[in-house]
Amino acid sequence: MNKLAILTDYFGTIILVQFEYFRPQSEIRKLVSSYYNVTVPDDVSDIMRAEIANLRFVIRGQVTTDLNGVEEQFGPGATLLCGPTYRWSNVRFTADTQVFGAAITPMGWAKLFDVGADQLADKLVSLEEYVPASSLPLVRDIFDAPDEAQRVRAADGLFADMVDPVRRIDEDFLDQVTAWITSPDPNELAVMISEMSRSQRQIERLCKKYFGSAPKLLHRKFRALHSANRLTWQDLTDWQDIATTAYSDQSHFIREFKQFNGRTPSEFIKGAHILVRMTLQQRLQIDHESPFSLIG
């Protein structure tokens, strides 16, 4: 577990945000890259960048988001299943809000949910619609937990119960694409496709099923996320150093960066992205079973 209270300047306002990270039990670490607990004592508005799939439990307070294209509010007891996202969205927390979440890897999505990732990409839905009826009481245990340690154990129990052991999954494909998109080094789309002994049609279908989009959009998303990570973790100022793969020019890079991160590189450096920047900094302090822990 990593725990830190962060005091920072948000457009002139001093706010205190607390992040806590927890490791799932060993049996499901390939399915859930990490658990996280966010506590926001004061009203906060921010931008969420494109992410891997997430499951969030609103423990108290209220969360407002426009991920579904309209502004929606979610209060205590809400279970928010979010497919992989390919654009930024606005988020707002009222004072004294607590959210417990789980970052779901593509492998986890395939084993936990009987729906293609592309069908819920850029969508926020209620978890109850996608959980077997027999597992629903375990969802309640997460809200009823008296502390975070027991909440983590309750979440472990829920995910272990949801795994379908007979569902057929192309794990070789999942592993190969995961290694490609989580690599911080330049890794162009054509290189990955050329190394796969599969047809273009198969690659397109499986990418949508497991990762939520066709390979081209997947590639664009993760190279933009890697660039934001480099801005956070390294002292870089030249856009050609920040960009992890080839862009046609600086304008192209800025457009791509903003589409997936919600800010231009310059705005990102200046610290407007409080939640993203702080969570990225804290991810360096925890142990990682899944390569997605440092990215999505």
Residue frames as qw, qx, qy, qz and C-alpha x, y, z in Angstrom:
[[0.000, 0.888, 0.459, 0.000, 0.00, 0.00, 0.00],
 [0.386, 0.126, -0.015, 0.914, 1.17, 3.54, -0.77],
 [0.151, -0.837, -0.522, 0.065, -0.49, 6.45, 1.00],
 [0.377, -0.018, -0.002, 0.926, 0.14, 10.14, 0.52],
 [0.073, 0.860, 0.427, -0.271, -1.70, 13.37, 1.22],
 [0.497, 0.241, 0.297, 0.779, -0.91, 15.88, -1.53],
 [0.021, -0.823, -0.263, 0.503, -1.10, 19.63, -1.03],
 [0.449, 0.130, 0.487, 0.738, -1.00, 21.45, -4.33],
 [0.156, 0.447, 0.051, -0.879, -2.12, 24.55, -6.17],
 [0.324, 0.423, 0.802, 0.271, -5.14, 24.09, -8.44],
 [0.130, 0.657, 0.369, 0.644, -5.72, 27.28, -10.38],
 [0.037, -0.532, 0.236, -0.812, -4.87, 29.29, -7.29],
 [0.746, -0.460, 0.031, -0.480, -6.79, 27.12, -4.83],
 [0.001, 0.427, -0.872, 0.239, -5.04, 24.97, -2.25],
 [0.875, -0.111, -0.145, -0.449, -6.54, 21.47, -2.11],
 [0.315, -0.429, 0.831, -0.160, -5.68, 18.28, -0.31],
 [0.854, 0.195, -0.289, -0.387, -6.09, 15.00, -2.19],
 [0.490, -0.450, 0.737, -0.119, -5.26, 11.63, -0.73],
 [0.755, 0.337, -0.479, -0.294, -4.30, 8.67, -2.91],
 [0.578, -0.390, 0.702, -0.146, -3.87, 5.14, -1.65],
 [0.642, 0.372, -0.581, -0.335, -2.78, 2.18, -3.77],
 [0.702, -0.280, 0.603, -0.254, -3.22, -1.49, -2.90],
 [0.189, 0.316, -0.865, -0.340, -2.04, -4.70, -4.54],
 [0.852, -0.055, -0.139, -0.501, -4.68, -7.31, -5.39],
 [0.783, -0.317, 0.534, -0.037, -4.16, -10.87, -4.20],
 [0.219, -0.438, 0.734, 0.471, -1.69, -12.81, -6.33],
 [0.451, 0.281, 0.839, 0.116, -4.32, -14.90, -8.11],
 [0.352, 0.799, 0.486, 0.038, -5.89, -11.92, -9.83],
 [0.259, -0.688, 0.149, 0.661, -3.01, -9.49, -10.37],
 [0.249, 0.011, 0.665, 0.704, -3.08, -10.15, -14.11],
 [0.012, 0.646, 0.717, 0.263, -6.76, -9.16, -14.09],
 [0.206, -0.958, -0.191, -0.062, -6.64, -6.12, -11.81],
 [0.584, 0.484, -0.275, 0.591, -3.44, -4.10, -12.04],
 [0.213, 0.052, -0.537, 0.814, -4.11, -2.19, -8.81],
 [0.231, -0.774, -0.589, -0.001, -6.75, -0.97, -6.40],
 [0.252, 0.239, -0.137, 0.928, -6.86, 2.68, -5.49],
 [0.225, -0.745, -0.588, 0.221, -8.65, 4.83, -2.96],
 [0.219, 0.370, 0.084, 0.899, -9.14, 8.55, -3.60],
 [0.251, -0.718, -0.561, 0.328, -10.38, 10.91, -0.90],
 [0.227, 0.435, 0.171, 0.854, -11.13, 14.53, -1.80],
 [0.191, -0.459, -0.597, 0.630, -11.96, 16.79, 1.18],
 [0.155, 0.558, 0.078, -0.811, -12.88, 19.83, -0.97],
 [0.691, 0.641, 0.262, -0.210, -14.72, 20.38, -4.26],
 [0.323, -0.453, 0.615, 0.559, -12.43, 19.48, -7.15],
 [0.744, 0.611, 0.142, -0.230, -12.92, 19.65, -10.93],
 [0.298, -0.540, 0.670, 0.414, -10.41, 18.08, -13.28],
 [0.698, 0.458, -0.361, -0.416, -9.91, 16.13, -16.50],
 [0.784, -0.204, 0.586, 0.014, -9.54, 12.38, -16.76],
 [0.200, 0.538, -0.650, -0.497, -7.32, 11.21, -19.60],
 [0.831, 0.164, -0.418, -0.329, -7.90, 8.11, -21.72],
 [0.419, -0.475, 0.715, -0.295, -7.48, 4.98, -19.58],
 [0.257, -0.008, -0.956, -0.139, -7.73, 1.23, -19.49],
 [0.540, -0.511, -0.534, -0.403, -11.02, -0.15, -18.13],
 [0.037, 0.226, -0.616, 0.754, -11.88, 0.78, -14.55],
 [0.478, -0.556, -0.657, -0.175, -14.44, -0.15, -11.94],
 [0.085, 0.292, -0.370, 0.878, -15.23, 2.52, -9.35],
 [0.401, -0.575, -0.710, 0.074, -17.30, 2.40, -6.18],
 [0.067, -0.603, 0.083, -0.790, -18.57, 5.73, -4.82],
 [0.433, -0.232, -0.755, 0.434, -18.26, 5.21, -1.06],
 [0.107, -0.756, -0.460, 0.454, -19.42, 8.70, -0.09],
 [0.056, -0.515, 0.189, 0.834, -19.88, 12.12, -1.65],
 [0.648, 0.646, 0.341, -0.215, -20.75, 12.69, -5.29],
 [0.405, -0.239, 0.577, 0.668, -18.97, 12.29, -8.62],
 [0.534, 0.727, 0.192, -0.387, -20.04, 14.13, -11.77],
 [0.401, -0.263, 0.673, 0.563, -18.74, 13.06, -15.20],
 [0.573, 0.583, -0.026, -0.575, -19.57, 13.67, -18.86],
 [0.268, -0.301, 0.858, 0.318, -17.97, 10.48, -20.19],
 [0.405, 0.397, 0.823, 0.039, -21.28, 9.32, -21.66],
 [0.202, 0.391, 0.468, 0.766, -21.65, 12.59, -23.57],
 [0.329, -0.745, -0.230, -0.533, -23.92, 14.25, -21.01],
 [0.006, -0.450, 0.612, -0.650, -23.21, 15.37, -17.47],
 [0.760, -0.350, -0.503, -0.217, -24.25, 12.69, -14.96],
 [0.239, -0.609, 0.520, -0.549, -24.06, 12.58, -11.17],
 [0.776, -0.094, -0.623, -0.002, -23.35, 9.51, -9.06],
 [0.402, -0.686, 0.318, -0.517, -23.73, 9.33, -5.29],
 [0.303, -0.402, 0.823, -0.262, -22.95, 6.82, -2.51],
 [0.711, 0.119, 0.658, -0.219, -23.56, 3.22, -3.52],
 [0.661, 0.672, -0.134, -0.306, -22.99, 3.81, -7.23],
 [0.718, -0.223, 0.571, 0.331, -20.94, 1.15, -9.03],
 [0.413, 0.810, -0.153, -0.387, -19.38, 2.59, -12.17],
 [0.772, -0.007, 0.527, 0.355, -18.02, 0.17, -14.76],
 [0.265, 0.846, -0.194, -0.420, -16.04, 2.08, -17.36],
 [0.905, 0.301, 0.192, 0.231, -14.77, 0.39, -20.50],
 [0.583, -0.156, 0.186, 0.775, -11.42, 1.42, -21.99],
 [0.178, 0.902, 0.228, -0.320, -11.53, 5.10, -22.94],
 [0.640, 0.241, 0.342, 0.645, -10.08, 6.77, -26.02],
 [0.096, 0.693, 0.125, 0.703, -10.69, 10.40, -25.18],
 [0.168, 0.033, -0.559, 0.811, -10.54, 12.69, -22.19],
 [0.329, -0.664, -0.594, -0.314, -13.54, 13.60, -20.06],
 [0.134, -0.562, 0.277, -0.768, -14.47, 16.06, -17.34],
 [0.605, -0.360, -0.695, 0.147, -14.88, 14.93, -13.73],
 [0.168, -0.596, 0.224, -0.753, -15.97, 16.75, -10.59],
 [0.516, -0.248, -0.762, 0.301, -15.93, 15.66, -6.93],
 [0.369, -0.810, -0.120, -0.440, -17.97, 17.30, -4.20],
 [0.106, -0.632, 0.599, -0.481, -16.40, 17.91, -0.81],
 [0.506, -0.291, 0.738, -0.339, -15.68, 14.79, 1.27],
 [0.870, 0.312, -0.174, -0.340, -15.94, 12.36, -1.63],
 [0.416, -0.442, 0.792, 0.068, -14.35, 8.92, -1.42],
 [0.825, 0.400, -0.210, -0.339, -14.00, 6.59, -4.41],
 [0.584, -0.361, 0.719, 0.110, -12.56, 3.09, -4.32],
 [0.680, 0.588, -0.204, -0.387, -11.50, 1.75, -7.71],
 [0.754, -0.169, 0.593, 0.226, -9.93, -1.11, -9.59],
 [0.287, 0.639, -0.474, -0.534, -7.94, -0.80, -12.82],
 [0.871, 0.154, 0.448, -0.128, -9.07, -3.69, -15.04],
 [0.186, -0.445, 0.686, 0.544, -6.48, -5.03, -17.49],
 [0.589, 0.286, -0.453, -0.605, -7.50, -6.31, -20.93],
 [0.353, 0.058, -0.933, 0.045, -6.91, -9.84, -19.62],
 [0.115, 0.194, 0.718, -0.658, -9.16, -9.04, -16.69],
 [0.514, 0.290, -0.021, -0.807, -11.88, -7.71, -18.96],
 [0.547, 0.206, -0.712, -0.390, -11.78, -10.90, -21.02],
 [0.332, -0.040, -0.914, 0.230, -12.02, -13.14, -17.95],
 [0.050, 0.245, 0.627, -0.738, -14.50, -11.09, -15.92],
 [0.424, 0.473, 0.200, -0.746, -17.03, -9.70, -18.41],
 [0.509, 0.263, 0.786, 0.231, -18.97, -11.48, -21.10],
 [0.363, 0.893, 0.241, -0.109, -19.02, -8.48, -23.43],
 [0.691, 0.368, 0.070, 0.618, -16.45, -7.20, -25.91],
 [0.374, -0.461, -0.177, 0.785, -14.40, -4.25, -24.66],
 [0.095, 0.119, 0.392, 0.907, -15.37, -2.28, -27.78],
 [0.253, -0.607, -0.672, -0.341, -19.05, -2.46, -26.81],
 [0.434, -0.826, -0.317, 0.168, -18.38, -0.48, -23.64],
 [0.545, 0.043, 0.025, 0.837, -15.46, 1.66, -24.84],
 [0.014, 0.187, 0.005, 0.982, -15.93, 5.31, -23.82],
 [0.556, -0.482, -0.415, -0.536, -19.03, 4.31, -21.84],
 [0.078, -0.225, 0.713, -0.660, -19.94, 4.34, -18.17],
 [0.655, -0.269, -0.531, -0.465, -22.52, 1.78, -17.02],
 [0.649, -0.516, 0.352, -0.435, -23.75, 0.22, -13.79],
 [0.028, 0.395, -0.918, 0.025, -21.72, -2.83, -12.75],
 [0.566, 0.059, 0.690, -0.446, -24.84, -4.72, -11.67],
 [0.748, 0.497, -0.033, -0.439, -25.87, -5.18, -15.32],
 [0.625, 0.562, -0.541, -0.028, -22.68, -7.15, -16.05],
 [0.113, -0.396, 0.835, -0.366, -22.18, -9.21, -12.89],
 [0.449, -0.189, -0.856, -0.176, -23.66, -12.69, -12.41],
 [0.557, -0.623, -0.170, -0.523, -26.57, -12.61, -9.97],
 [0.867, -0.337, -0.308, 0.198, -24.68, -14.93, -7.63],
 [0.584, 0.097, -0.201, 0.780, -21.88, -12.35, -7.31],
 [0.095, -0.736, -0.191, -0.642, -24.07, -9.35, -6.47],
 [0.656, -0.735, -0.172, 0.009, -23.93, -9.84, -2.66],
 [0.750, -0.171, -0.001, 0.639, -20.14, -9.54, -2.91],
 [0.230, 0.576, 0.154, 0.769, -20.52, -6.07, -4.44],
 [0.453, -0.805, -0.176, -0.340, -22.36, -4.97, -1.30],
 [0.821, -0.415, -0.131, 0.370, -19.47, -6.23, 0.83],
 [0.524, 0.279, 0.019, 0.804, -17.18, -3.63, -0.75],
 [0.153, -0.670, -0.103, -0.719, -19.42, -0.78, 0.39],
 [0.725, -0.633, -0.161, -0.216, -19.98, -2.30, 3.83],
 [0.773, 0.065, -0.356, 0.521, -16.28, -2.82, 4.59],
 [0.421, -0.866, -0.198, 0.183, -15.26, -0.90, 7.75],
 [0.276, -0.771, 0.354, 0.452, -11.78, -0.03, 6.46],
 [0.488, 0.676, -0.412, -0.368, -9.68, -0.12, 3.30],
 [0.083, -0.367, 0.926, 0.028, -7.89, -3.37, 4.12],
 [0.455, 0.245, 0.820, -0.247, -11.19, -5.20, 4.35],
 [0.549, 0.679, 0.069, -0.483, -12.48, -3.37, 1.27],
 [0.241, 0.587, -0.712, -0.300, -9.51, -4.72, -0.69],
 [0.215, -0.082, 0.969, -0.088, -10.24, -8.25, 0.54],
 [0.538, 0.483, 0.539, -0.432, -13.89, -7.84, -0.45],
 [0.481, 0.704, -0.266, -0.450, -12.86, -6.70, -3.93],
 [0.025, 0.404, -0.903, -0.146, -10.50, -9.67, -4.24],
 [0.388, 0.166, 0.871, -0.253, -13.41, -11.94, -3.35],
 [0.558, 0.626, 0.216, -0.500, -15.69, -10.33, -5.92],
 [0.405, 0.662, -0.508, -0.374, -13.25, -10.64, -8.80],
 [0.104, -0.261, 0.960, 0.009, -12.24, -14.20, -7.89],
 [0.478, 0.326, 0.737, -0.350, -15.92, -15.14, -7.90],
 [0.521, 0.686, 0.046, -0.506, -16.57, -13.46, -11.27],
 [0.021, 0.509, -0.759, -0.404, -13.84, -15.28, -13.21],
 [0.899, 0.253, 0.069, -0.352, -15.27, -17.65, -15.81],
 [0.484, -0.489, 0.692, 0.220, -12.79, -20.58, -15.93],
 [0.645, 0.251, 0.692, 0.204, -14.19, -22.06, -19.15],
 [0.381, 0.881, 0.087, -0.267, -14.31, -18.90, -21.26],
 [0.809, 0.210, 0.234, 0.497, -11.99, -19.21, -24.24],
 [0.059, -0.960, 0.100, 0.256, -9.38, -16.46, -24.40],
 [0.777, 0.506, -0.092, 0.363, -6.56, -15.95, -26.87],
 [0.564, -0.777, 0.039, 0.276, -3.89, -15.32, -24.25],
 [0.668, -0.019, 0.303, 0.680, -1.02, -15.32, -26.76],
 [0.213, 0.673, 0.341, 0.620, -2.63, -12.43, -28.61],
 [0.388, -0.899, -0.176, -0.103, -3.35, -10.57, -25.38],
 [0.702, -0.531, 0.129, 0.457, 0.23, -10.98, -24.17],
 [0.581, 0.205, 0.337, 0.712, 1.73, -9.91, -27.49],
 [0.061, 0.769, 0.293, 0.565, -0.35, -6.74, -27.85],
 [0.539, -0.831, -0.124, 0.063, 0.10, -5.90, -24.15],
 [0.705, -0.315, 0.173, 0.612, 3.88, -6.07, -24.51],
 [0.409, 0.429, 0.362, 0.720, 3.67, -3.84, -27.58],
 [0.101, -0.817, -0.271, -0.498, 1.46, -1.06, -26.20],
 [0.598, -0.796, -0.064, 0.068, 3.05, -0.93, -22.75],
 [0.751, -0.014, 0.059, 0.657, 6.59, -0.61, -24.07],
 [0.091, -0.881, -0.091, 0.455, 7.90, 2.95, -23.58],
 [0.340, -0.344, 0.549, 0.681, 10.23, 2.60, -26.57],
 [0.451, 0.421, -0.289, -0.732, 9.26, 3.54, -30.14],
 [0.329, 0.074, 0.940, 0.045, 7.16, 0.69, -31.49],
 [0.355, 0.221, -0.275, -0.866, 5.26, 1.43, -34.65],
 [0.774, 0.167, 0.330, -0.513, 1.99, -0.24, -35.63],
 [0.749, 0.498, -0.371, -0.232, 3.40, -1.78, -38.80],
 [0.151, 0.478, -0.837, 0.222, 6.10, -3.51, -36.76],
 [0.494, -0.081, 0.715, -0.488, 3.61, -5.27, -34.52],
 [0.808, 0.368, 0.117, -0.444, 1.39, -6.37, -37.38],
 [0.580, 0.577, -0.564, -0.112, 4.35, -7.72, -39.33],
 [0.017, 0.387, -0.870, 0.305, 5.41, -9.83, -36.35],
 [0.624, 0.040, 0.564, -0.539, 2.00, -11.51, -35.94],
 [0.014, -0.035, 0.923, 0.383, 1.12, -14.71, -37.73],
 [0.257, 0.555, 0.712, -0.345, -2.46, -13.55, -38.14],
 [0.267, 0.559, 0.520, 0.588, -4.53, -11.92, -40.82],
 [0.010, 0.208, -0.084, 0.975, -5.30, -8.20, -40.70],
 [0.563, -0.414, -0.372, -0.612, -8.95, -9.09, -40.13],
 [0.747, -0.349, -0.535, 0.186, -8.14, -11.29, -37.13],
 [0.414, -0.023, -0.329, 0.848, -5.95, -8.62, -35.58],
 [0.216, -0.315, -0.106, -0.918, -8.68, -5.99, -35.98],
 [0.681, -0.421, -0.455, -0.389, -11.36, -8.25, -34.47],
 [0.733, -0.299, -0.493, 0.361, -9.30, -9.36, -31.48],
 [0.265, 0.120, -0.228, 0.929, -8.03, -5.86, -30.72],
 [0.396, -0.390, -0.172, -0.813, -11.59, -4.58, -30.55],
 [0.770, -0.371, -0.492, -0.165, -12.71, -7.52, -28.41],
 [0.741, -0.303, -0.387, 0.457, -9.91, -7.32, -25.84],
 [0.408, -0.155, -0.119, 0.892, -8.66, -3.71, -26.00],
 [0.131, 0.709, 0.468, -0.512, -11.72, -1.77, -27.11],
 [0.345, 0.812, -0.109, -0.459, -10.58, -0.45, -30.48],
 [0.857, 0.490, -0.035, 0.159, -8.87, -1.24, -33.76],
 [0.791, -0.171, -0.046, 0.586, -5.03, -1.37, -33.64],
 [0.349, 0.515, 0.083, 0.779, -4.51, 2.10, -35.15],
 [0.351, -0.775, -0.064, -0.522, -6.52, 3.92, -32.47],
 [0.858, -0.482, -0.099, 0.146, -4.99, 1.72, -29.77],
 [0.715, 0.118, -0.016, 0.689, -1.52, 2.69, -30.97],
 [0.086, 0.655, 0.070, 0.747, -2.38, 6.41, -31.05],
 [0.601, -0.737, -0.126, -0.283, -3.77, 6.28, -27.52],
 [0.856, -0.431, -0.039, 0.282, -0.84, 4.57, -25.87],
 [0.600, 0.262, -0.013, 0.756, 1.88, 6.59, -27.58],
 [0.120, -0.721, -0.052, -0.680, 0.11, 9.73, -26.28],
 [0.746, -0.649, -0.080, -0.124, -0.12, 8.25, -22.76],
 [0.840, -0.096, -0.060, 0.530, 3.55, 7.29, -22.82],
 [0.330, 0.533, 0.005, 0.779, 4.40, 10.87, -23.81],
 [0.422, -0.760, -0.036, -0.493, 2.45, 12.24, -20.83],
 [0.883, -0.429, -0.088, 0.166, 4.23, 9.79, -18.55],
 [0.695, 0.186, -0.055, 0.693, 7.59, 11.02, -19.80],
 [0.009, -0.699, -0.015, -0.715, 6.55, 14.61, -19.05],
 [0.671, -0.680, -0.040, -0.291, 5.67, 13.60, -15.50],
 [0.914, -0.345, 0.053, 0.206, 8.64, 11.39, -14.73],
 [0.701, 0.041, 0.152, 0.695, 11.46, 13.09, -16.66],
 [0.082, -0.759, -0.050, 0.644, 12.69, 16.65, -17.00],
 [0.442, 0.221, 0.623, 0.606, 11.96, 17.04, -20.72],
 [0.165, 0.654, 0.173, -0.718, 11.02, 20.16, -22.66],
 [0.178, 0.360, -0.608, -0.685, 11.70, 19.39, -26.35],
 [0.801, 0.162, 0.151, -0.556, 8.66, 17.82, -28.02],
 [0.718, 0.409, -0.546, -0.137, 10.84, 15.38, -30.00],
 [0.137, 0.289, -0.856, 0.408, 12.18, 14.01, -26.70],
 [0.506, 0.005, 0.518, -0.690, 8.68, 13.78, -25.21],
 [0.811, 0.288, -0.160, -0.484, 7.13, 12.00, -28.20],
 [0.648, -0.327, 0.688, -0.003, 7.74, 8.26, -27.93],
 [0.627, 0.255, 0.658, 0.330, 7.12, 7.46, -31.60],
 [0.249, 0.025, 0.387, 0.888, 7.26, 9.32, -34.88],
 [0.250, 0.767, 0.465, -0.364, 4.84, 12.19, -35.53],
 [0.562, 0.628, 0.307, 0.442, 4.73, 14.14, -38.76],
 [0.233, 0.530, -0.146, 0.802, 5.43, 17.45, -37.00],
 [0.084, -0.001, -0.616, 0.783, 4.99, 19.31, -33.72],
 [0.499, -0.037, -0.001, -0.866, 1.40, 20.33, -34.49],
 [0.738, -0.037, -0.606, -0.296, 0.48, 16.70, -35.11],
 [0.455, -0.016, -0.759, 0.466, 2.02, 15.68, -31.79],
 [0.136, -0.024, 0.404, -0.904, 0.20, 18.42, -29.85],
 [0.644, -0.052, -0.242, -0.724, -3.18, 17.48, -31.37],
 [0.729, -0.043, -0.681, -0.055, -2.69, 13.80, -30.56],
 [0.292, 0.041, -0.680, 0.671, -1.44, 14.52, -27.04],
 [0.310, -0.042, 0.257, -0.914, -4.44, 16.72, -26.25],
 [0.677, -0.076, -0.458, -0.571, -7.00, 14.29, -27.68],
 [0.759, -0.155, -0.630, 0.055, -6.02, 11.53, -25.25],
 [0.468, -0.125, -0.534, 0.693, -4.65, 13.54, -22.30],
 [0.141, -0.835, -0.530, 0.042, -7.05, 16.47, -22.29],
 [0.184, -0.910, 0.089, 0.361, -4.33, 19.12, -22.25],
 [0.603, 0.729, -0.285, 0.150, -1.59, 20.29, -24.55],
 [0.790, 0.008, -0.372, 0.487, 1.95, 19.28, -23.49],
 [0.167, 0.412, -0.246, 0.861, 2.58, 22.84, -22.29],
 [0.577, -0.497, -0.010, -0.648, -0.61, 22.85, -20.19],
 [0.921, -0.220, -0.322, 0.018, 0.26, 19.42, -18.81],
 [0.602, 0.200, -0.385, 0.670, 3.72, 20.59, -17.73],
 [0.090, -0.463, 0.187, -0.862, 2.22, 23.58, -15.90],
 [0.033, -0.011, -0.861, 0.507, 0.26, 21.24, -13.63],
 [0.545, -0.054, -0.050, -0.835, -3.36, 21.66, -14.63],
 [0.780, -0.025, -0.571, -0.256, -3.70, 17.89, -14.69],
 [0.331, -0.572, 0.577, -0.480, -3.60, 17.44, -10.94],
 [0.878, -0.143, 0.344, -0.301, -5.27, 14.04, -10.57],
 [0.908, 0.398, -0.108, 0.080, -3.43, 12.46, -13.47],
 [0.353, 0.696, -0.487, 0.392, -0.02, 13.91, -12.61],
 [0.426, -0.543, 0.563, -0.455, -0.30, 12.98, -8.95],
 [0.940, -0.036, 0.270, -0.204, -1.45, 9.43, -9.62],
 [0.796, 0.526, -0.245, 0.171, 1.32, 8.93, -12.17],
 [0.092, 0.692, -0.569, 0.435, 3.92, 10.10, -9.67],
 [0.629, -0.386, 0.530, -0.418, 2.59, 7.75, -7.02],
 [0.967, 0.203, -0.015, -0.156, 2.50, 4.75, -9.37],
 [0.526, 0.603, -0.539, 0.265, 6.28, 4.84, -9.43],
 [0.222, -0.524, 0.638, -0.518, 6.28, 4.08, -5.71],
 [0.821, -0.101, 0.392, -0.402, 4.36, 0.78, -5.81],
 [0.352, -0.205, 0.878, 0.252, 5.20, -2.75, -6.92],
 [0.598, 0.404, -0.172, -0.670, 3.78, -3.71, -10.30],
 [0.621, 0.032, 0.782, 0.039, 2.60, -7.14, -11.38],
 [0.556, 0.643, 0.507, 0.145, 0.95, -5.78, -14.51],
 [0.419, 0.048, 0.210, 0.882, 2.65, -3.38, -16.97],
 [0.062, -0.694, -0.474, -0.539, -0.63, -1.45, -17.13],
 [0.480, -0.700, -0.390, 0.357, -0.13, -0.19, -13.57],
 [0.386, -0.396, 0.091, 0.828, 2.28, 2.46, -14.81],
 [0.077, 0.099, 0.526, 0.841, 0.17, 3.52, -17.78],
 [0.283, -0.451, -0.628, -0.568, -3.59, 3.07, -17.62]]
